[in-house]
Structures are given as structure tokens and as C-alpha cells.
């Protein structure tokens, strides 16, 4: 990531199950963060497993 794309107020768009979400841009977006967009109750039920696909052209 270049420095011009870092810092407060910078966002990226992720798509979870066809729905776009604007999220703060940072070096790492965790599995838990992504899955919680799809299932907000995931942190209370971490035994549920989801598949996450990341395109290689990021």
C-alpha cells in the first residue's frame, strides 16, 4: 500500500455476499472482521465456520 492511501478517513470497499461495505483502510482486515459483516452475531458464535475468498489482484 502506498502512503497516500493510508491514514484517517481512507476507506476501501469490500463485497460480502454481494453487498458492498465501505471500511477503514488498513494493512490487515481479519477473518473475524469480514465474517462479522455477513453475520453480526459471529463473535458470539465463533464455532460457526465460513469460507472467505480473496481475489489475488488486490
C-alpha distance (Angstrom), angle and dihedral (degrees) to the residues before:
residue distance angle dihedral
X1 . . .
X2 3.74 . .
X3 3.81 120.0 .
X4 3.81 91.4 -115.4
X5 3.81 89.2 67.2
X6 3.80 95.5 51.3
X7 3.75 131.7 81.6
X8 3.77 139.9 57.3
X9 3.76 117.0 -26.0
X10 3.81 96.4 20.9
X11 3.80 114.2 126.9
X12 3.78 139.6 179.7
X13 3.78 129.2 -157.0
X14 3.77 118.6 -121.4
X15 3.79 123.5 -175.5
X16 3.79 117.7 -140.3
X17 3.80 116.6 -175.3
X18 3.82 90.1 -23.4
X19 3.81 95.6 -48.7
X20 3.84 118.6 112.3
X21 3.81 118.8 -136.3
X22 3.81 126.2 -171.5
X23 3.79 107.4 -140.7
X24 3.81 133.3 176.1
X25 3.81 111.0 -87.6
X26 3.79 114.6 -117.3
X27 3.79 138.7 147.1
X28 3.82 95.7 -95.9
X29 3.80 131.5 30.5
X30 3.80 106.6 -169.2
X31 3.79 129.3 -137.3
X32 3.83 89.5 -115.8
X33 3.82 92.0 53.0
X34 3.81 93.0 50.3
X35 3.81 95.2 44.3
X36 3.82 91.3 48.0
X37 3.83 89.5 61.8
X38 3.81 87.9 58.9
X39 3.82 96.5 38.2
X40 3.82 114.0 20.5
X41 3.83 90.0 -169.3
X42 3.82 92.8 58.2
X43 3.84 95.1 103.3
X44 3.82 88.5 59.5
X45 3.84 91.4 46.9
X46 3.81 106.8 37.9
X47 3.82 91.6 157.4
X48 3.84 88.6 78.3
X49 3.83 111.7 94.8
X50 3.81 124.1 -148.0
X51 3.80 131.5 -175.3
X52 3.81 116.5 -123.8
X53 3.81 122.4 -167.1
X54 3.79 121.4 -163.5
X55 3.80 120.2 -166.3
X56 3.78 113.5 -126.5
X57 3.82 95.1 -133.9
X58 3.83 94.8 76.5
